[in-house]
Amino acid sequence: MSFNNLLLETNNGVATITLNRPDVYNAFNDELTFELQDALKECEKNKDVRVVVLTGAGKAFCSGQDLKAAAAAGIRSFKDSLEKRYNPIIRAMRNMAKPIVCRLNGVAAGAGCSVALACDVIVAGEGAYFSEAFINIALVPDSGSTYFLPRTVGGVRAFEYCTMATKVSATEAQQMGMINRVVKPEELDAEVKKFTDYYAAAPTKAIGMIKKMLNKSFHSDLEAMLEYESYCQEIAGSSKDNKEGVTAFIEKRKPVFKGE
């Protein structure tokens, strides 16, 4: 597939999606949101892809909605825009049965913040930061921010960040459990590679089910999760990777998982 506003590269089981509008800090226009939907669909259906990296070109991850582009488009429904452009992105990310690693190379603001928080793993450079910037133009958080943020930092901090557009540095975010790693900018690629090397060789089918299980746990009670765990374990226990893992353990060697 060819894209005008993003790059999609696949190598050794790793698909890298790069938002590519650096002149506007990778802000979302209509075309970029639809292209990101298509890129995520491609990563989902490509059996050779076992882990996805999402990042931005230049100095930013994503600054949110391109306000100039939105103004030029004239009056339109915010509800329609979210339902057609942004919500499908978040659903695709959370429903994808593969891990998504955010390479947070700069600011993640507004919808860009939401997209970053929707990733499974976040590795940030020291200069990166989050900002729920919606309130600066008298809007409310969207694209999943009101789901992800309070579950990560708690209700009190989430209220502050959303109502004051607080800039949360990568270091602060790590201390609160928002992200996994913070490294020097020159070490960002190497740190991301540690995760992609692991996931590209990991039992992808089991990891995809773990992702679904953790998603489900947010709105389920203990009994529901016990039942769902037994259901998923039955599937995992019949996988080729499970057989390989057990065989490798018995033979005292490193397993070679195929993601099946």
TAKA-V607001 format. One record per residue. N is the residue number from 1. D_LAST is the distance of its C-alpha to the last C-alpha in Angstrom with 1 decimal. Layout:
BEGIN
n: {N:N}
d_last: {D_LAST:D_LAST}
END
This chain:
BEGIN
n: {1:2:3:4:5:6:7:8:9:10:11:12:13:14:15:16:17:18:19:20:21:22:23:24:25:26:27:28:29:30:31:32:33:34:35:36:37:38:39:40:41:42:43:44:45:46:47:48:49:50:51:52:53:54:55:56:57:58:59:60:61:62:63:64:65:66:67:68:69:70:71:72:73:74:75:76:77:78:79:80:81:82:83:84:85:86:87:88:89:90:91:92:93:94:95:96:97:98:99:100:101:102:103:104:105:106:107:108:109:110:111:112:113:114:115:116:117:118:119:120:121:122:123:124:125:126:127:128:129:130:131:132:133:134:135:136:137:138:139:140:141:142:143:144:145:146:147:148:149:150:151:152:153:154:155:156:157:158:159:160:161:162:163:164:165:166:167:168:169:170:171:172:173:174:175:176:177:178:179:180:181:182:183:184:185:186:187:188:189:190:191:192:193:194:195:196:197:198:199:200:201:202:203:204:205:206:207:208:209:210:211:212:213:214:215:216:217:218:219:220:221:222:223:224:225:226:227:228:229:230:231:232:233:234:235:236:237:238:239:240:241:242:243:244:245:246:247:248:249:250:251:252:253:254:255:256:257:258:259:260}
d_last: {25.4:28.6:29.9:33.3:32.8:29.5:27.5:23.8:22.5:19.1:18.8:16.2:13.5:16.2:18.0:21.5:23.6:27.3:29.9:32.7:36.0:37.5:41.1:40.5:38.1:35.2:36.7:35.1:37.0:36.0:34.3:32.1:30.8:29.8:28.3:26.2:25.0:24.1:22.4:20.2:19.3:18.5:16.2:14.3:14.0:13.3:9.7:11.1:12.2:10.5:13.9:17.2:20.7:23.6:27.1:30.6:32.9:36.1:37.4:35.7:32.3:33.7:37.1:36.3:38.0:40.3:43.5:45.5:43.2:43.2:47.0:47.4:45.4:48.0:47.9:44.7:42.8:40.8:39.0:38.0:37.0:34.6:33.1:32.6:31.9:30.8:29.2:26.5:25.5:25.2:23.3:20.8:20.3:20.0:17.8:15.3:12.0:12.1:14.8:18.1:20.6:24.2:26.4:29.6:32.3:35.2:36.4:34.2:36.7:36.8:33.8:32.5:32.6:30.7:27.9:27.7:27.6:24.8:22.5:20.3:21.9:25.3:26.9:30.5:33.4:36.6:38.4:35.8:36.7:36.0:38.5:38.5:41.2:41.6:44.8:46.5:46.9:47.4:43.9:41.5:37.9:35.2:31.6:30.4:32.7:34.5:31.2:29.6:32.8:34.5:31.4:31.2:34.9:36.7:39.1:42.1:40.6:38.7:42.1:43.7:41.1:41.1:44.8:45.9:43.3:43.1:41.5:39.0:38.5:35.3:36.9:37.9:34.6:32.9:35.5:34.8:31.0:30.4:28.6:26.8:28.8:32.1:33.0:35.7:35.1:34.9:32.1:29.9:27.7:27.2:26.3:23.8:22.3:21.8:19.5:17.6:17.3:15.8:13.3:12.4:11.3:10.1:7.0:6.9:5.8:8.6:10.7:10.8:12.0:14.4:15.8:16.5:18.0:20.3:21.3:22.3:24.2:26.7:28.2:27.6:29.5:28.5:28.4:26.1:23.6:23.9:23.0:20.1:18.7:19.0:17.2:14.2:14.2:14.2:11.0:9.4:11.3:9.9:6.2:5.6:5.8:8.8:10.3:10.2:11.7:14.3:15.2:15.6:17.8:19.9:20.3:21.2:19.1:16.7:13.0:11.0:7.6:5.4:3.8:0.0}
END
